[in-house]
Amino acid sequence: MISNLDRIAAALRSGRVHALMGAEGTLETLFARDLPSLLAREGVPEGHLIEIDARSVRGEAALRSAVLARITGPGRHAVLVRRAGMLESGELGVLCGLAGRAEIEVFAEVHRKRFALLAQTGAFASRVDFPGVEAEDPWRAESWKSTLGAILEAAAAEHRLRSPAQMLELLVHLARTMGEGHSANALAGRMSALGQDVSDKTVKAMLATLEDAMLISRVLSRDIRLRETRRTPQRLFLTSPELARRLAGNLPQRQLRLCEIAASLGAARGNLQWAFLTSVERPDGVRAVKRRIEAGFFCVRGGAPRYVRYEPSLDPAASEQSDCVREMMRIPDVFEKILVTEGRFAAWRTRRGVRVVSAGDFLAGNA
């Protein structure tokens, strides 16, 4: 029987990206021992193995520069891209271009649930699947508390913050209020009410630390009419829905879905903004009243710009007259508008052009 390492060896010098299928954190033995040994036998010295984390690069130029800056001279090199499922189509194109060079082999770690979506870009012409390797979410393990504690301890020490306990308290509060608008002043007041006397400056430092530790993602506000980005109020989402469940207990469905949608759209990589539209209405025909319409997520990177709004329930029979469809149609942009809702159904488009997709299909990448 041909082993997976034999398949990798047979695909070398093909000028294509090699997709290594598995879940994050489950192929450590392959990357630390087996793959370097195989490449050494194939003429790639240990010092010529370049490891890139997709979380640390944003944009095609940054990815290309990160790789080329670490090429240490003549000879064959190998590039291992961890968490390649976070890359966008343009960045995958950079990997294809690098793989086309005779002296470079490119390997990409991809979760098998993401492979079907990424394969549509044509980036992966070869793949090696590691059977029996399932997703291992550290927040599902019984030791999740000690894992989180270690992360917070290390992050606090690195950023010279005195109390990891305060960061944990802030993280719990953010888990319970995902999707709401936040400011540093409001969060400082909330922390004081919980018995943690901190300043808004300290809150800003803790938020930056949690973001650097990949525990939260920050979504800034976007004024649709003015086409401006505002830092406050900002939406803060945990990067892991499972961690949010652990911290918040009985998390409301709306908050959980918003967390899942934000993660699937790439909030951790700065792909998202939270769009709103301010309109002036005269409900009684006399007084002018300002009304704020929440348009939901606006994707600014990672494909064509589009609005994605979550509605827990939407009656197909009355969708044309529903308030959420009417509000989406008031957005003056011509970008695609998507409503994500619960239920099992085939996606459809309203007569007004708003696309309605089930949450299951959207999160699975089938929308």
N, C-alpha and C positions, 0 to 999 in steps of 0.2 A: 504494500500500500504506500502511496506517495504521501509523505508528510507535508505539513504546511510550510516548513522551512524549505523543503525541496521545491515546492511550488514557487516560493519567493525566489529561490536561486534560478529556477528555470525562466522566470520573467525578467531577470536582470538584463540590462543593455537593450531593453525594448523601446526606450524613449517614451515610456508612459508612466503615469502616476500609479503607484501600488497602494491600493486601499487595504488597510489592515482592519478587519471588522472586529469590533469588540466594544465593550463599555468602558467609560472613563475609569481609570484606576485598576483595571483587571488584567492588563497586559504588561504589567511592570517587569515580570521575569523576562518576557520576550525583548523588551526594550533595553533592559539593563544588562542582559547576558547573551541571549541566543542570537539576536539580530547583530550586535557588534561582532560576535564570533564568526557568524556567517559572512558578513561583509569583509572581515579581515582575510578570510580564505579566498574571497573574490577580488582581492586587491585594493580594498578600501581600508587604510590604516585607522586605528581607533581615534586618533586625533582629527580625522577628517569626517567624523560623524557629527553633523550639526543638528541640534535639537531646538525647535522653535515651538513656543506655546501660542496657539491662535488667539488666546485672550490678551496677549501682550502686543499684538500688532493690529493696526487699524488702517486699512487702505492698501491698494496695490503697491504704491511706491514704498511704503514702510515695510511691507513683507519682502519685496525684492531686495531692498537695502539691507534688511536684517540678515538675509541669507548670504548675499554677496560679500558683506563686510566680514563674514566669518570664514570665507574661503582662504586657506592659509598658504596657497601656492599651487604649483602644478600637481597633477595626479588626480585620481578619482575621489569624489566626495559623495556623501550620502546626506540627504536632508530628511529628518523625521519631524513631521508636523503633528504635534499633539492637539487633540480636540479640534480636528479639522472640520467637524460639523458646524463650527461657528463661522467658518469662512463664507464669503459671498461669492457670487459667480465671477466677478472680476478678479478676485484674489485666487480663486481656483484656476483661472486662466494663467495667472502668474506661475502657479505650480506646474501647469502643463508646459509652459515655455521653458522653465528650468529643467523639467524632465526630458525635454527634447535635446538638451545638450549632451553630448557623448560622455562627458566626464562627470555627470551628476545623476545620481539615483534619488528619486523622491518617494517617500513613504508617508502616507496620511492615515492617522488613527481616526476611524469613523464609527460612530454608533450605528448598528445595523438598522435601527429605525429611521435614521437619517439618510441611509445610503440611497434608497429609491428616489428621494427628492433630489439629492445631489447628483445622482447619475444622469438626470435629465439635462444637466449642463454639458455633458460629454467629457467631463474632466477625468473620470476614472474609466480607463479602458481595460484595466485588469484589477482583480480583487482576490484576496485570500480571506476566507471566513474561518474563524476559530470556533468550532462548534462547542456548545456547552458553556460558553462564556456569556453570562447574563449580566444585566445592569446591576451594579452594586452601589446603591445610594447610601452614602455614609449616614444620612439622617434617618434611614430606616433601621439601622442597627441598634441594638440595645445600648451600645456605648456612645450614642449620639451626644449625650450631655458632656462626657469627657472630651469628645472630639471638639465640640463647640467651645468648651472651656479652654482647651489648649490653643485654639485659633485666636480667641479673644486675648489670652495672656500674651501670646507672641505679638499680636497686632498692637496691644497697648504698650509693650516694651519697645517695639520698633518706633512708635510715634510718641513715646515719652508721655503717655497718659497714665494717670495714677491708678484709676479704678476700672478694671475689666467688668466689675459688677454693675457699674453705671452703664457701660455699653450694652450689657445683657439686658438691663431694664429698658433701655431705649429700643433695643431690637425687638423685645416682646411688644412694646407699645406700637412699633411700626408694623409688626405682624397683624395686630388687631385693627389697624386703621389703614391698611393698604387701599389705595384708590382715592383717599381723601387728600385735599391740598394741605401741604405743610410749609411752615417757615421755621427758621431757627428760633425766633422769639417765642412762637407758639409752643414749640417742642420744649424749650427751656421752662416755660410756665407749667406745662404738663408734667415735666420731670419733677419740678418743685412740689407740685400737688401730690406726687407719689412719694415724697420724702427724699428726693435726690436733688439737693440744692446745687444747681449748675447754671452757668451763664450761657448766653446764646453763642459766645465765642467757643466755649467748650463743646457745645452741641455741634457746632460746625466742624470742629476737629474730630469728634467722634463719628459723625456721618462720613467724613472723608476717610477715616480709618476703616469703617465697616465696608465702604465702597472698595477700597484698596484690597481688602480681604475677600472680595467677591461674595459678600454676604447680602448686600443690597445693591440695587440699581436705581439710578436717579433719572427721572423723566421730567424735563422742564416743560413749562407751559408755552403754548404758541397761540398768539392772537391771529386768527385767520384773516380778519379784515385788514389789519395793519401789517401782516406778514412779519411779525416781530416775535422774538423769543424772550421770555421773561423768566428770571430765576425763581421768583416766588409768585404764587404758590407753586411748589413742585410736588410731584407724586413720587413716593418712595416705595419700592416693591422689594420683597425678599427674592433672591435669585432662585431659591429652591421652594416650590410649593410644599414639599414634604416637611422642610424645616419650619415653614409658616404654620403648618398643621400642628407640629410638635409644640411650638411656642405659644400659639394662640388657643389651643384646645379645640373647641367647637367653632371652627372658622366658618362664617357665613358663605354660602355658595357664591355670591357675587364677588366677594373679595378673593376667594380661591381661584375663580375663573379669571379674574383680572390678572392675578399673579401668574397663572399658567400662560395666558395670552402674551403678557409682557415678556416672559421668558422665551416663548416660541418666536417672537418677533425681534429678539436680539436687544432687549433693553440694556443688558449689561455691557454692550459694545457701543452704546450711544446712538442706536438706530432710531430711537423713538422720541417723540414729543407728545404732550397732551394738548390737543387742540380745543379751542373754545371760540365761540362767536358771540359778540355782543350786539344785540339788536334793540331798537327803540320801538316800543309798541304803545298804542293808545287803546287800552281795553274798554274804557268808557267813552271813547271818542273825543276826550278833552285832555286829560293828563297824559304826559309822556312818561312812560315807565321803561327803565332799562332792564333788559332780560338777558341772562347769560345762558347760551346753549352749549352744552358739553358735547363735543363731537367725538370724544374718545381718543384713541391712539392715532397719531399721524406718523407714518413711516417715512423718515427722511433719508434713509440709506437702505441698502439691501434689496434693490429692485425698484420697480416703478413706485412713485409716491402714491399712497393710498390712505384712506381713513378706515379705521377698524373700531367699531363700537359694539359693546356687549349689552344685550338685552336678555334678561333671564327668560322671558316668555314673549312670544310673538305669534298671534293667530294668523295663519296663512290666508284665511278667508277675509280677514279685515286688515291685512297688512297695508294696503294702499291708503287707508284712512288712519293708520296708527300715527300717534304723535312722533314716535322715533323716526319713522320714514319721512314725515313732513319736515322734521328738524334737520335730518341729513340733507334733504333737498334744498334747504335754505343756504347751505354752504356754497359760496360762489365759485369755488375751484372746480375744475373739470376732472380732477383725479378720481379714481375709482373709490366708491363708498361701499363698505361691507358691514353688514349687521351679523353678528355672531349670536346665536340663541340656542336654547336647549331643545332636545328632541332628536328623533332619528328621521331624516327625510333627505331627499335629493335637493341639492342647492338650486335655487331659482333666482330670477331677477324680476323685480317689480316693474310695472309699466313706467315708473319714474326713474328706472335705471339703477336702483339700489340692489346690490346682491345680498341675498340672505343665505347663510351657511350654518350648518349645525356645529356646535362647539366640538363634538367628537371629530368630525371631518377636518375642521380647521386646525385643531391641535395635532392631528395625525399628518398634516401636510398634504391632505387630499383636496383642499379647497383652492 
